[in-house]
Amino acid sequence: MKTLIIGLGNPILGDDGVGWRVAEEVANLTAGRTEVRVECFALGGLSLMEQLTGCKRAILIDSIYTGTKPIGTVSLFPLADLPDSTSGHTTAVHDTSLRNALSIGRSMNITLPKDEDVKVVAIEAEAVYDFSEQLTRPVEAAVPLAVEAVLKLLE
């Protein structure tokens, strides 16, 4: 397998489910492409690193809150540009950031994509803790733009 596309988040927590929504649409549009696999997960750090084992490259789709851009803004950047908070943000004290997990995995000779081969498509969101299966209007409107960004990365 060459490219793994991962929708991250939780589809019952409002805008936090946007990664899944985008990934599902990308899966429909890339059906039959054997070099692409699309998955949805609600995990990070070490568990996410395990999912990347054997991949040449990865595209991660997730909600993000920077507070600097309007809700619904789609951003594309390499994993290296994502803040690498190794503690204080995970839900389990036995986990770490994805960048740190990838570094640990590589030190154990696990076949993982290089940092520059992991891209992030992030959708600015704020309502990520509301129990809802619905996206807010600005985030819903961003879904086609995020799908387009992922498809461009596959070219």
C-alpha positions as CSV (number, residue, x, y, z in Angstrom):
1,M,0.0,0.0,0.0
2,K,1.3,3.4,-0.9
3,T,-1.1,6.0,0.7
4,L,-3.2,5.7,3.8
5,I,-5.9,8.4,4.2
6,I,-7.1,8.7,7.8
7,G,-10.2,10.6,8.9
8,L,-9.7,11.4,12.6
9,G,-12.2,12.5,15.2
10,N,-15.4,11.4,16.8
11,P,-18.6,11.4,14.6
12,I,-20.9,12.0,17.6
13,L,-19.1,15.1,18.8
14,G,-20.3,17.7,16.3
15,D,-17.5,19.2,14.3
16,D,-15.0,16.8,15.6
17,G,-16.5,14.3,13.2
18,V,-15.5,16.3,10.1
19,G,-12.4,14.1,9.5
20,W,-14.6,11.1,9.2
21,R,-17.0,12.9,6.9
22,V,-14.3,14.0,4.5
23,A,-12.6,10.6,4.6
24,E,-15.9,8.9,3.7
25,E,-16.4,11.1,0.7
26,V,-12.8,10.5,-0.4
27,A,-13.3,6.8,0.0
28,N,-16.3,7.0,-2.4
29,L,-14.3,8.9,-5.0
30,T,-11.2,6.7,-4.8
31,A,-13.0,3.3,-4.7
32,G,-11.1,0.8,-6.8
33,R,-7.7,2.6,-6.5
34,T,-5.5,-0.2,-5.0
35,E,-2.7,2.2,-4.0
36,V,-5.1,4.1,-1.7
37,R,-6.7,3.0,1.5
38,V,-9.1,5.2,3.5
39,E,-9.9,4.6,7.2
40,C,-11.6,6.4,10.0
41,F,-10.2,6.4,13.6
42,A,-10.8,8.1,16.9
43,L,-7.2,7.6,18.1
44,G,-3.8,9.3,18.1
45,G,-0.2,8.9,19.2
46,L,1.0,5.3,19.5
47,S,-2.2,3.7,18.2
48,L,-2.2,6.0,15.1
49,M,1.5,5.2,14.5
50,E,0.7,1.5,14.5
51,Q,-1.9,2.1,11.7
52,L,0.7,3.8,9.6
53,T,3.0,0.7,9.7
54,G,4.0,-0.2,6.1
55,C,2.7,3.0,4.5
56,K,4.7,5.0,2.1
57,R,2.7,8.2,2.8
58,A,-0.3,9.3,4.8
59,I,-2.9,12.0,4.7
60,L,-4.5,12.9,8.0
61,I,-7.8,14.7,8.1
62,D,-9.0,16.3,11.3
63,S,-10.6,19.3,12.9
64,I,-8.3,21.8,14.5
65,Y,-8.8,24.9,16.6
66,T,-6.2,27.6,16.3
67,G,-8.3,30.6,17.1
68,T,-6.6,32.5,14.3
69,K,-8.7,31.5,11.3
70,P,-12.5,31.6,10.6
71,I,-14.4,28.4,11.5
72,G,-14.5,26.3,8.3
73,T,-11.1,27.3,7.0
74,V,-9.3,24.4,5.4
75,S,-5.5,24.2,6.0
76,L,-3.0,21.9,4.5
77,F,0.5,21.4,6.0
78,P,3.1,18.8,6.7
79,L,3.0,17.0,10.0
80,A,6.2,18.8,11.1
81,D,4.1,22.1,11.2
82,L,1.7,20.6,13.7
83,P,2.5,21.6,17.3
84,D,4.2,18.7,19.0
85,S,2.8,18.8,22.5
86,T,4.1,15.6,24.0
87,S,2.0,15.9,27.1
88,G,-1.0,17.8,28.4
89,H,-3.4,17.2,25.4
90,T,-3.8,13.4,25.2
91,T,-6.6,11.5,26.9
92,A,-4.3,8.9,28.3
93,V,-1.1,9.5,30.3
94,H,0.4,6.5,28.6
95,D,0.3,8.1,25.1
96,T,2.4,10.7,23.2
97,S,2.2,12.9,20.1
98,L,2.1,11.3,16.7
99,R,5.5,12.9,15.8
100,N,7.1,11.4,18.9
101,A,5.4,8.0,18.3
102,L,6.7,8.0,14.7
103,S,10.2,8.7,15.9
104,I,10.0,5.9,18.5
105,G,8.6,3.5,15.9
106,R,11.4,4.3,13.5
107,S,14.0,3.8,16.2
108,M,12.5,0.3,16.5
109,N,13.0,-0.3,12.8
110,I,9.2,-0.2,12.1
111,T,8.5,0.8,8.5
112,L,6.8,4.1,8.7
113,P,6.3,7.1,6.4
114,K,8.9,9.9,6.7
115,D,7.6,13.0,8.4
116,E,7.6,14.9,5.1
117,D,5.4,12.2,3.7
118,V,2.7,12.7,6.3
119,K,0.3,15.6,5.4
120,V,-2.5,17.1,7.4
121,V,-5.7,18.5,6.1
122,A,-7.3,20.4,8.9
123,I,-10.6,22.1,9.1
124,E,-10.9,24.9,11.6
125,A,-13.7,24.0,14.1
126,E,-14.8,25.1,17.5
127,A,-17.9,22.9,18.4
128,V,-16.0,19.7,19.0
129,Y,-17.4,18.7,22.4
130,D,-21.1,19.0,21.6
131,F,-23.0,15.6,21.4
132,S,-24.3,15.8,17.9
133,E,-23.9,13.9,14.6
134,Q,-24.3,17.2,12.7
135,L,-21.6,19.5,11.6
136,T,-22.1,23.2,12.0
137,R,-22.8,25.1,8.8
138,P,-19.3,26.6,8.3
139,V,-17.7,23.2,8.8
140,E,-20.2,21.4,6.6
141,A,-19.5,24.0,3.9
142,A,-15.8,23.2,4.2
143,V,-16.2,19.4,3.5
144,P,-16.0,19.7,-0.3
145,L,-12.9,22.0,0.0
146,A,-11.2,19.5,2.2
147,V,-12.1,16.6,-0.1
148,E,-10.6,18.6,-3.0
149,A,-7.4,19.2,-0.9
150,V,-7.0,15.5,-0.2
151,L,-7.6,14.6,-3.9
152,K,-4.9,17.1,-5.0
153,L,-2.5,15.5,-2.6
154,L,-3.1,12.2,-4.3
155,E,-2.2,13.5,-7.7
